[in-house]
Amino acid sequence: MSECPFCRNPTEDHWNFCRKCGAKIIRPVEPEQVELSKVVESVKKDEASPTGVIYEVEEPVEIEEEVEKKELSDDELVERIAETVVKREKYNSLLKRKRELEGEVSKLLDRVKNKLIPANEAKPKVKAFSSEIDEITKTEAEFEDFSAILPIEQIIEDRNNERQKYKRLQALKGDKAISRGTYDEMEVKYKKNLESFKLKLNIELTKMKKTFDALERKMKQLQRNLEILYVQSQTGELGEKAYQKSKVEKSNEIDRMKKVSQVVKAILSEAK
């Protein structure tokens, strides 16, 4: 168990990005190796085994299917993703700003300590920075139960981790430290888990592809609405003030949908 370097939320060692803030977790690249203790669950004597023991493995992990209580419409799927994407961006912006402010406070205190600036000069700035940090900390409470990743993103990550396990197992083929029977059992386990992830991912991908099509349609409609607003303003049907207000609203919605579209494209690409 470790923590996210960005939001300091507890993370599992096999996570590639934080489940709280969505930040990518960069880990040191280590030479690929497999600890036998991770493959072996228990040891028993067996004269027929190359090493004189037999390695028993755990049963394949049963992956429960997540069943949605009600089928969401295309527009509802778009909104569900949009809400997560926008909130994730806001949360990350808050965390980034907080880290910047903490850095500024640290620099000022360090300069005072080293007598580079007088304490009375640094005090107002430290107070202002600290006040903003406190406000951000209060705002963070809004994200207490927020999960920064979408269900399909989690499935993709779990599938990729299972692929890595299987790849490491394949590197053990022919290793005299384990019997052929143990290798075959572990291979069946990982293949079964990968098949389960494939089925779950296919279900989510079907929804995601429909969502992408719905996004494209929505952005075209929003763009058409902007054109209609322009015509209404030019013909006098809509006053300038009302036109500008509606134009900003539609433009902001288009920008929001563009962000969602970028995320969906990235997910579809990563799912391959």
Backbone bond lengths (Angstrom), bond angles and torsions (degrees), N, CA, C in turn:
res aa  C-N    CA-C-N  psi(-1)  N-CA   C-N-CA  omega(-1)  CA-C   N-CA-C  phi
1 M - - - 1.475 - - 1.528 108.77 -
2 S 1.337 116.39 130.63 1.464 121.20 177.38 1.524 107.55 -133.54
3 E 1.323 117.24 -166.15 1.458 119.37 179.34 1.511 110.73 -133.00
4 C 1.329 115.34 153.30 1.462 121.08 178.78 1.528 108.53 -66.83
5 P 1.332 117.61 129.45 1.466 119.98 179.82 1.525 112.87 -68.88
6 F 1.342 115.57 -12.12 1.459 119.57 -177.01 1.519 112.38 -94.77
7 C 1.367 116.23 -55.54 1.468 119.32 -177.67 1.523 112.96 -107.35
8 R 1.357 116.05 -5.02 1.469 123.39 177.97 1.534 113.06 66.68
9 N 1.321 116.68 19.04 1.461 120.13 175.75 1.531 108.56 -77.07
10 P 1.344 118.36 142.01 1.471 120.20 179.10 1.525 111.51 -56.71
11 T 1.329 117.93 136.99 1.460 122.57 179.20 1.522 109.56 -130.39
12 E 1.336 114.58 154.45 1.460 120.49 174.80 1.525 108.31 -86.08
13 D 1.328 116.62 152.44 1.459 120.72 -176.53 1.528 113.21 -63.44
14 H 1.356 117.21 -26.75 1.468 119.23 -176.88 1.528 113.01 -90.17
15 W 1.347 118.54 -1.36 1.468 120.48 179.29 1.522 110.13 -74.14
16 N 1.328 116.26 140.54 1.463 121.22 175.75 1.519 112.13 -94.96
17 F 1.346 116.13 -19.88 1.454 119.92 174.08 1.514 109.29 -149.53
18 C 1.322 115.88 156.37 1.458 122.12 -174.00 1.521 111.20 -67.92
19 R 1.337 116.57 132.71 1.461 121.11 179.52 1.531 111.03 -77.29
20 K 1.343 117.40 -9.40 1.464 120.97 -179.46 1.522 111.51 -94.90
21 C 1.372 116.42 -54.07 1.473 118.82 -175.63 1.520 113.25 -106.60
22 G 1.328 117.30 -12.31 1.457 119.94 178.34 1.514 114.39 85.85
23 A 1.342 117.88 0.78 1.466 120.81 -178.91 1.524 110.48 -68.31
24 K 1.346 117.29 141.95 1.461 121.51 178.37 1.524 108.78 -72.60
25 I 1.314 115.60 133.14 1.461 121.03 -178.94 1.524 108.43 -95.85
26 I 1.319 115.57 115.24 1.463 120.89 -179.84 1.528 108.12 -92.66
27 R 1.312 116.03 122.46 1.460 120.14 178.97 1.524 109.36 -116.47
28 P 1.326 117.54 152.27 1.469 120.68 177.95 1.520 110.03 -59.61
29 V 1.324 115.91 138.10 1.464 120.14 178.48 1.518 108.48 -81.04
30 E 1.319 115.65 121.59 1.449 120.64 179.99 1.519 109.74 -113.49
31 P 1.339 117.14 152.22 1.466 119.66 176.81 1.517 109.60 -57.39
32 E 1.314 116.70 137.96 1.464 119.86 -178.90 1.510 109.99 -67.24
33 Q 1.313 115.58 122.73 1.442 120.38 176.51 1.518 108.41 -151.88
34 V 1.286 115.80 155.79 1.454 120.67 -178.17 1.514 108.65 -120.19
35 E 1.319 115.44 122.94 1.447 119.23 175.32 1.514 108.01 -78.54
36 L 1.319 115.80 127.73 1.450 120.19 -178.04 1.510 111.59 -58.31
37 S 1.351 116.27 -30.86 1.466 120.25 -178.30 1.517 111.37 -63.80
38 K 1.362 117.24 -22.73 1.456 120.31 179.58 1.526 111.21 -82.12
39 V 1.320 116.17 -19.46 1.451 120.38 179.40 1.520 110.33 -91.70
40 V 1.328 114.90 -35.25 1.459 120.73 -174.58 1.513 111.47 -91.82
41 E 1.299 117.45 132.61 1.455 122.04 178.26 1.518 110.88 -100.91
42 S 1.327 118.30 -40.16 1.453 121.20 177.49 1.516 108.64 -152.57
43 V 1.290 116.91 159.65 1.458 121.23 -174.45 1.516 110.06 -123.73
44 K 1.329 116.68 133.95 1.457 122.37 175.16 1.523 108.75 -134.11
45 K 1.308 115.88 152.98 1.455 120.91 178.23 1.524 110.35 -67.49
46 D 1.319 116.54 137.85 1.453 121.45 177.33 1.527 107.89 -157.68
47 E 1.307 116.44 107.18 1.462 121.01 -175.53 1.524 112.08 -64.60
48 A 1.354 117.08 -24.79 1.467 120.14 -177.48 1.520 112.80 -77.20
49 S 1.345 116.67 -17.95 1.467 120.78 -179.36 1.523 109.79 -75.24
50 P 1.322 118.56 147.12 1.462 122.39 -179.78 1.522 112.76 -55.45
51 T 1.306 116.98 -29.74 1.465 120.27 -177.57 1.525 112.60 -104.85
52 G 1.335 116.50 1.43 1.454 119.03 179.78 1.513 113.98 86.05
53 V 1.336 116.90 2.16 1.457 120.41 178.67 1.518 109.17 -134.19
54 I 1.298 116.43 160.90 1.467 121.07 175.53 1.518 108.61 -115.00
55 Y 1.303 116.72 136.10 1.458 121.79 -176.85 1.528 109.19 -103.67
56 E 1.326 116.18 117.29 1.455 120.81 179.72 1.513 109.53 -94.07
57 V 1.315 116.65 139.17 1.460 120.83 -178.00 1.512 110.20 -111.32
58 E 1.316 115.42 157.81 1.455 120.24 178.25 1.513 110.13 -74.20
59 E 1.310 116.10 159.84 1.457 120.86 177.97 1.518 110.07 -66.26
60 P 1.335 118.54 147.88 1.470 120.86 177.54 1.523 111.10 -53.61
61 V 1.314 115.21 141.63 1.462 120.44 -179.19 1.513 110.10 -70.19
62 E 1.306 116.13 126.45 1.464 120.23 176.53 1.516 108.57 -82.33
63 I 1.299 117.10 121.77 1.463 121.54 -177.84 1.520 108.71 -98.81
64 E 1.306 115.63 114.76 1.458 120.27 -177.02 1.517 111.13 -72.35
65 E 1.302 114.77 136.88 1.463 120.42 177.15 1.524 109.49 -76.36
66 E 1.324 116.48 132.88 1.458 120.65 175.96 1.527 108.02 -88.49
67 V 1.312 115.70 114.51 1.462 119.92 -177.85 1.518 109.80 -102.61
68 E 1.313 115.45 123.68 1.447 119.74 179.49 1.528 109.28 -75.90
69 K 1.319 117.18 133.38 1.455 121.65 -174.71 1.522 111.97 -63.23
70 K 1.315 116.09 -36.47 1.460 118.16 176.93 1.517 109.30 -141.69
71 E 1.292 115.17 145.67 1.459 120.22 -178.80 1.523 109.56 -70.67
72 L 1.332 115.29 123.87 1.465 119.44 179.97 1.524 110.07 -84.08
73 S 1.321 115.72 145.40 1.468 120.09 175.23 1.526 108.14 -73.46
74 D 1.342 115.84 166.91 1.462 120.08 179.36 1.532 111.44 -57.73
75 D 1.332 115.73 -43.84 1.461 119.83 -179.63 1.527 111.88 -64.87
76 E 1.335 116.44 -35.96 1.467 120.41 178.60 1.522 110.80 -68.14
77 L 1.341 116.31 -36.31 1.458 120.35 176.94 1.531 110.48 -65.27
78 V 1.321 115.60 -41.52 1.471 120.39 177.40 1.524 110.50 -60.05
79 E 1.325 116.35 -45.79 1.462 120.81 -178.46 1.523 112.30 -66.87
80 R 1.329 116.44 -35.88 1.455 120.16 178.85 1.530 110.64 -63.29
81 I 1.326 115.75 -43.24 1.461 120.46 178.92 1.524 110.14 -69.78
82 A 1.343 116.58 -42.76 1.464 121.53 -179.22 1.526 110.74 -58.82
83 E 1.322 115.79 -42.67 1.464 120.22 -179.25 1.525 111.09 -61.18
84 T 1.331 116.53 -44.15 1.464 120.74 179.40 1.522 111.70 -66.50
85 V 1.335 115.72 -45.44 1.473 120.66 -177.84 1.527 111.47 -61.98
86 V 1.336 116.56 -47.91 1.465 121.43 -178.30 1.533 110.65 -66.01
87 K 1.324 115.86 -42.95 1.466 119.61 -179.29 1.524 110.69 -67.19
88 R 1.327 116.49 -37.49 1.468 121.43 178.11 1.522 110.24 -63.00
89 E 1.335 115.77 -42.00 1.464 120.09 179.45 1.532 110.83 -64.58
90 K 1.334 115.89 -42.77 1.464 120.77 179.04 1.532 110.86 -63.40
91 Y 1.320 115.81 -43.42 1.466 120.93 -179.01 1.521 110.70 -63.47
92 N 1.326 116.13 -44.92 1.461 119.82 179.75 1.527 112.08 -65.42
93 S 1.332 115.91 -35.31 1.476 119.62 177.35 1.523 110.61 -64.63
94 L 1.342 115.72 -40.80 1.468 120.27 177.41 1.528 111.07 -61.84
95 L 1.330 115.10 -47.01 1.465 119.57 -178.66 1.528 111.65 -64.19
96 K 1.333 115.62 -39.36 1.463 120.24 178.81 1.525 110.68 -63.16
97 R 1.333 115.62 -45.37 1.464 120.07 179.48 1.523 111.25 -63.13
98 K 1.327 116.00 -40.35 1.461 120.50 179.91 1.527 110.93 -62.62
99 R 1.328 115.88 -43.52 1.463 120.03 178.59 1.527 111.23 -63.57
100 E 1.336 116.55 -38.86 1.468 120.60 178.86 1.528 110.33 -63.74
101 L 1.338 116.06 -44.43 1.463 120.59 -179.78 1.521 111.41 -64.71
102 E 1.317 116.36 -42.63 1.465 119.98 177.83 1.525 110.67 -61.21
103 G 1.329 115.74 -36.35 1.461 120.51 177.39 1.517 111.52 -65.95
104 E 1.340 116.77 -41.27 1.463 121.04 179.30 1.533 111.23 -64.56
105 V 1.333 116.02 -42.60 1.471 120.50 178.08 1.518 109.88 -61.47
106 S 1.324 116.21 -44.04 1.463 121.17 -179.74 1.531 111.50 -61.87
107 K 1.336 115.91 -41.12 1.465 120.42 178.96 1.532 111.19 -63.77
108 L 1.333 115.32 -44.76 1.469 119.59 -179.47 1.526 111.51 -62.87
109 L 1.313 116.95 -45.16 1.461 120.69 -179.90 1.522 111.03 -64.30
110 D 1.329 115.12 -35.97 1.467 119.70 178.49 1.524 110.93 -67.45
111 R 1.325 116.56 -38.43 1.474 120.72 179.31 1.524 111.36 -68.34
112 V 1.348 114.72 -36.49 1.468 118.84 176.35 1.522 109.53 -66.27
113 K 1.315 116.46 -44.41 1.467 121.98 -179.48 1.519 111.37 -59.08
114 N 1.326 116.19 -38.23 1.464 120.99 -179.05 1.537 112.57 -90.69
115 K 1.358 114.84 10.28 1.463 122.17 175.92 1.528 113.44 59.03
116 L 1.337 114.57 34.95 1.460 119.39 176.97 1.527 110.82 -86.31
117 I 1.347 115.97 -28.85 1.464 121.31 173.97 1.523 108.16 -138.62
118 P 1.322 117.72 150.87 1.473 120.12 178.30 1.530 111.87 -69.86
119 A 1.307 116.52 150.12 1.471 122.16 -177.86 1.531 111.66 -60.17
120 N 1.340 117.13 -38.98 1.466 119.81 -177.82 1.531 112.23 -67.24
121 E 1.333 116.20 -22.86 1.472 119.54 176.65 1.528 110.97 -78.38
122 A 1.324 116.78 -35.53 1.466 121.46 -177.85 1.527 112.66 -81.19
123 K 1.342 116.55 -27.49 1.468 121.07 -173.10 1.532 114.08 -56.21
124 P 1.348 120.18 -48.42 1.477 119.70 -179.38 1.530 112.94 -62.14
125 K 1.333 115.70 -38.04 1.466 120.02 -179.95 1.527 110.55 -68.14
126 V 1.340 115.48 -43.42 1.467 120.00 179.02 1.524 109.74 -61.68
127 K 1.331 115.88 -40.92 1.465 120.74 -179.82 1.531 110.79 -63.77
128 A 1.337 116.11 -42.80 1.472 120.35 -179.36 1.527 110.91 -66.22
129 F 1.334 115.80 -43.97 1.467 120.17 178.98 1.527 110.70 -63.64
130 S 1.322 116.25 -43.10 1.471 121.41 -178.53 1.530 111.03 -64.45
131 S 1.348 115.17 -36.96 1.462 120.05 178.64 1.530 110.60 -64.46
132 E 1.332 115.99 -41.66 1.469 119.92 178.88 1.527 110.62 -67.37
133 I 1.326 116.35 -37.36 1.471 120.79 177.32 1.526 109.97 -61.30
134 D 1.330 116.80 -41.96 1.467 121.71 179.43 1.522 110.86 -63.08
135 E 1.337 116.86 -39.98 1.463 120.76 179.24 1.526 111.10 -65.43
136 I 1.334 115.79 -40.70 1.465 120.14 178.68 1.522 110.13 -65.06
137 T 1.330 116.33 -40.50 1.468 121.12 179.09 1.527 110.71 -60.59
138 K 1.334 116.18 -39.09 1.472 120.17 177.57 1.529 110.45 -65.27
139 T 1.334 115.62 -41.71 1.462 120.52 -179.47 1.526 111.28 -65.25
140 E 1.328 116.39 -31.65 1.470 121.03 -179.80 1.518 111.95 -58.90
141 A 1.324 116.71 -23.98 1.467 120.82 -179.37 1.527 111.13 -61.11
142 E 1.335 116.28 -26.73 1.469 120.84 178.97 1.529 111.65 -64.32
143 F 1.343 116.08 -21.40 1.461 121.39 -175.48 1.527 112.39 -104.94
144 E 1.324 116.12 15.35 1.466 120.63 -175.21 1.528 112.47 -56.01
145 D 1.323 117.17 -43.36 1.470 121.24 -178.70 1.525 112.22 -104.13
146 F 1.311 116.43 18.65 1.466 120.70 -175.96 1.526 111.22 -87.63
147 S 1.330 115.74 131.03 1.465 121.24 173.84 1.520 107.13 -105.93
148 A 1.318 116.37 123.28 1.466 120.50 -171.09 1.524 114.28 -81.01
149 I 1.314 117.96 -4.63 1.461 118.40 -179.14 1.520 111.09 -117.53
150 L 1.319 114.80 153.47 1.460 121.98 178.91 1.529 109.45 -84.40
151 P 1.336 117.65 155.84 1.477 120.17 179.42 1.527 113.12 -52.52
152 I 1.332 117.07 -41.31 1.469 119.49 -178.63 1.532 111.41 -67.46
153 E 1.336 117.10 -33.10 1.467 119.94 177.65 1.524 110.95 -65.40
154 Q 1.328 115.95 -37.96 1.462 120.30 178.66 1.532 110.75 -68.46
155 I 1.334 116.86 -39.87 1.463 120.78 178.47 1.528 110.02 -62.80
156 I 1.333 116.64 -43.03 1.463 121.11 179.74 1.524 110.54 -61.53
157 E 1.323 116.36 -43.88 1.467 119.71 -179.70 1.528 110.96 -64.32
158 D 1.340 116.44 -45.11 1.460 120.25 179.89 1.528 111.08 -63.48
159 R 1.341 115.89 -39.12 1.466 119.44 177.75 1.520 111.09 -64.70
160 N 1.331 116.77 -42.61 1.465 120.28 179.52 1.531 111.61 -63.12
161 N 1.330 116.43 -38.28 1.462 120.01 177.43 1.530 110.75 -65.68
162 E 1.348 116.31 -38.16 1.471 120.01 179.21 1.531 109.91 -68.38
163 R 1.320 116.80 -36.09 1.470 120.67 175.89 1.526 110.77 -61.15
164 Q 1.345 115.43 -40.00 1.451 120.52 -179.83 1.536 111.03 -64.68
165 K 1.328 115.87 -40.29 1.470 119.93 177.68 1.532 110.32 -61.80
166 Y 1.332 114.97 -44.03 1.461 119.44 -178.84 1.532 110.95 -64.93
167 K 1.318 115.94 -38.82 1.463 120.52 178.36 1.530 110.88 -62.87
168 R 1.325 116.29 -40.47 1.461 120.27 178.61 1.531 111.11 -68.33
169 L 1.328 114.96 -35.92 1.466 118.09 177.02 1.521 110.34 -62.36
170 Q 1.341 116.80 -43.63 1.458 121.04 -179.45 1.525 111.99 -59.56
171 A 1.348 116.14 -30.28 1.471 120.30 178.23 1.534 111.13 -68.07
172 L 1.343 115.99 -17.79 1.458 120.48 -179.27 1.528 113.00 -89.30
173 K 1.328 116.48 -5.88 1.456 119.55 -177.64 1.529 110.32 -59.07
174 G 1.303 115.83 125.87 1.462 119.81 -178.78 1.513 113.50 90.21
175 D 1.340 117.02 -5.32 1.464 120.62 178.44 1.529 108.88 -67.43
176 K 1.307 116.68 126.71 1.460 121.19 -177.11 1.522 113.47 -71.81
177 A 1.331 116.72 -9.36 1.465 119.72 -179.97 1.519 112.69 -75.09
178 I 1.357 116.50 -15.69 1.467 119.47 178.63 1.525 109.78 -130.67
179 S 1.318 114.57 151.40 1.460 119.32 179.99 1.528 110.05 -80.68
180 R 1.319 115.03 162.86 1.466 120.44 179.14 1.532 110.02 -62.75
181 G 1.333 116.21 -36.21 1.461 120.07 -179.82 1.512 112.35 -62.03
182 T 1.343 116.51 -41.58 1.465 120.80 178.79 1.519 110.82 -65.01
183 Y 1.335 115.40 -43.18 1.474 119.29 179.10 1.529 110.26 -60.16
184 D 1.352 116.40 -45.81 1.460 120.47 -178.19 1.532 111.31 -62.34
185 E 1.337 117.06 -40.55 1.466 120.70 179.87 1.524 111.44 -64.23
186 M 1.321 115.61 -42.90 1.465 119.65 179.54 1.524 110.93 -66.92
187 E 1.329 116.09 -36.49 1.465 120.36 178.80 1.523 110.40 -63.46
188 V 1.334 116.18 -42.78 1.470 120.66 178.01 1.524 110.14 -61.25
189 K 1.336 115.90 -42.23 1.467 120.81 -179.57 1.522 111.44 -59.76
190 Y 1.321 117.22 -51.39 1.465 119.82 -176.49 1.525 111.90 -68.96
191 K 1.331 116.69 -36.20 1.460 119.36 178.11 1.527 110.76 -64.77
192 K 1.333 116.47 -39.62 1.463 120.55 179.25 1.529 109.99 -65.03
193 N 1.324 116.75 -43.63 1.465 120.16 179.35 1.530 111.15 -63.94
194 L 1.341 116.50 -41.25 1.465 120.35 179.48 1.528 110.89 -64.37
195 E 1.331 116.76 -36.89 1.463 120.29 178.40 1.527 110.53 -66.05
196 S 1.347 115.90 -38.99 1.468 120.27 178.22 1.524 110.74 -63.34
197 F 1.333 116.60 -43.65 1.465 120.50 178.41 1.528 110.44 -64.45
198 K 1.325 116.30 -37.25 1.471 120.42 179.37 1.518 110.98 -61.57
199 L 1.340 116.49 -43.27 1.458 120.92 179.43 1.527 111.31 -63.97
200 K 1.330 116.19 -44.96 1.469 120.23 179.31 1.524 110.93 -63.66
201 L 1.335 114.61 -40.79 1.462 119.35 -178.33 1.525 111.41 -67.11
202 N 1.321 117.24 -38.54 1.466 120.63 178.98 1.527 111.50 -61.80
203 I 1.339 115.85 -38.01 1.469 120.21 178.25 1.526 110.12 -63.29
204 E 1.345 115.27 -46.87 1.466 119.79 -179.20 1.519 112.35 -69.01
205 L 1.345 116.65 -33.90 1.463 120.15 179.53 1.529 111.61 -66.78
206 T 1.320 115.66 -36.03 1.470 119.31 177.24 1.527 109.89 -60.72
207 K 1.335 115.52 -43.53 1.470 119.93 177.71 1.528 110.57 -65.70
208 M 1.341 116.00 -41.12 1.457 119.92 -176.19 1.526 112.06 -66.53
209 K 1.333 116.61 -37.70 1.463 119.97 178.79 1.533 110.78 -67.03
210 K 1.336 115.19 -38.55 1.472 119.37 175.83 1.529 109.70 -64.95
211 T 1.313 115.39 -38.78 1.465 120.54 179.31 1.517 110.85 -63.11
212 F 1.336 116.14 -41.97 1.469 120.15 -179.94 1.523 110.57 -62.39
213 D 1.326 116.76 -42.68 1.476 120.62 177.90 1.532 110.59 -62.64
214 A 1.348 115.16 -41.11 1.467 119.91 178.76 1.523 110.82 -64.45
215 L 1.325 116.16 -36.79 1.472 121.09 177.61 1.521 111.13 -61.98
216 E 1.336 115.11 -46.48 1.462 120.09 179.73 1.526 111.01 -59.25
217 R 1.329 115.55 -43.33 1.472 119.72 179.43 1.529 110.83 -64.95
218 K 1.330 115.84 -41.14 1.463 119.88 -177.89 1.528 111.45 -65.86
219 M 1.334 116.55 -41.15 1.467 119.46 179.82 1.522 111.69 -66.55
220 K 1.332 116.73 -36.24 1.474 120.25 177.06 1.527 110.38 -65.47
221 Q 1.340 115.64 -40.33 1.456 119.94 179.63 1.526 110.84 -67.04
222 L 1.334 116.77 -40.63 1.468 120.75 178.74 1.530 110.95 -63.73
223 Q 1.325 115.90 -39.72 1.464 120.50 178.65 1.533 110.15 -65.26
224 R 1.323 115.68 -40.25 1.468 120.29 177.71 1.526 110.20 -64.79
225 N 1.338 116.62 -38.99 1.465 120.85 178.14 1.525 111.62 -61.92
226 L 1.345 115.43 -36.89 1.472 119.92 177.33 1.529 110.22 -63.26
227 E 1.318 115.46 -42.50 1.467 119.96 179.42 1.531 110.93 -64.00
228 I 1.334 115.57 -40.63 1.472 120.18 178.80 1.533 110.28 -63.12
229 L 1.336 115.92 -41.96 1.472 120.46 178.01 1.530 110.71 -59.69
230 Y 1.341 115.43 -40.75 1.467 119.88 -179.64 1.533 110.25 -63.45
231 V 1.320 115.20 -44.82 1.470 120.07 179.01 1.530 109.93 -60.97
232 Q 1.321 116.59 -44.04 1.467 121.09 -179.38 1.525 111.29 -62.86
233 S 1.351 115.99 -35.86 1.471 118.69 179.20 1.523 111.08 -71.39
234 Q 1.330 116.84 -35.16 1.461 121.33 -178.05 1.527 112.65 -76.49
235 T 1.326 115.79 -26.44 1.470 119.36 -179.36 1.526 112.19 -91.88
236 G 1.332 116.11 -4.34 1.457 119.71 179.59 1.511 113.56 87.43
237 E 1.342 117.32 1.23 1.466 120.19 178.75 1.530 110.40 -68.76
238 L 1.350 115.55 -28.07 1.465 121.04 -177.78 1.520 109.06 -127.33
239 G 1.343 116.15 131.98 1.455 119.74 178.65 1.524 111.53 -71.13
240 E 1.336 116.28 161.42 1.467 121.46 -175.83 1.538 111.80 -60.75
241 K 1.324 116.28 -42.96 1.469 120.49 -177.91 1.528 110.52 -64.24
242 A 1.320 116.97 -45.96 1.466 121.42 179.56 1.532 110.69 -65.94
243 Y 1.350 115.38 -36.02 1.465 120.13 179.10 1.526 111.21 -64.29
244 Q 1.327 116.24 -47.71 1.466 120.37 -178.47 1.529 111.26 -62.80
245 K 1.335 116.41 -39.83 1.463 120.48 179.58 1.530 110.82 -63.98
246 S 1.330 116.42 -47.65 1.464 120.79 179.88 1.524 111.52 -66.83
247 K 1.320 116.28 -35.31 1.463 120.86 179.39 1.528 110.71 -63.23
248 V 1.332 116.96 -43.92 1.469 121.94 178.89 1.527 110.24 -62.79
249 E 1.319 115.97 -43.84 1.475 120.97 -179.47 1.527 111.13 -60.95
250 K 1.341 115.82 -47.37 1.470 120.01 -179.10 1.534 111.08 -67.38
251 S 1.327 116.51 -38.89 1.468 120.45 -179.84 1.524 110.76 -65.61
252 N 1.325 116.64 -40.57 1.473 120.60 178.13 1.527 110.81 -64.36
253 E 1.325 115.52 -37.97 1.467 119.73 179.71 1.523 110.52 -68.21
254 I 1.324 117.04 -37.27 1.466 121.13 176.94 1.525 110.05 -63.66
255 D 1.337 117.10 -43.91 1.469 121.45 178.41 1.525 110.86 -61.27
256 R 1.320 115.79 -39.38 1.465 120.93 179.31 1.526 110.48 -64.40
257 M 1.317 116.32 -43.09 1.458 120.51 179.65 1.533 111.80 -68.04
258 K 1.332 116.84 -32.03 1.475 120.67 177.81 1.532 110.12 -64.90
259 K 1.332 115.85 -40.50 1.470 120.07 178.28 1.519 110.47 -62.98
260 V 1.325 115.42 -42.92 1.466 120.27 179.14 1.531 109.89 -63.44
261 S 1.332 116.30 -42.09 1.460 121.17 -179.80 1.528 111.08 -60.50
262 Q 1.327 116.96 -41.11 1.467 121.11 179.01 1.523 111.25 -63.17
263 V 1.333 115.91 -41.21 1.469 120.54 179.45 1.525 110.10 -65.93
264 V 1.317 117.00 -44.37 1.472 120.89 -179.68 1.517 110.53 -62.70
265 K 1.338 117.88 -42.61 1.470 121.13 178.24 1.524 110.44 -59.49
266 A 1.331 116.36 -43.78 1.468 121.50 -179.55 1.533 110.87 -62.99
267 I 1.331 116.01 -40.68 1.469 121.31 179.95 1.530 110.37 -65.05
268 L 1.336 116.75 -45.83 1.473 120.76 -179.93 1.513 110.88 -61.73
269 S 1.331 116.28 -35.56 1.456 120.51 178.51 1.529 111.59 -70.75
270 E 1.332 116.02 -42.87 1.466 121.91 -178.68 1.533 111.64 -68.68
271 A 1.326 116.70 -26.99 1.464 121.11 -175.90 1.532 113.39 -72.01
272 K 1.321 117.68 -12.28 1.466 120.93 -177.52 1.528 110.89 -66.48
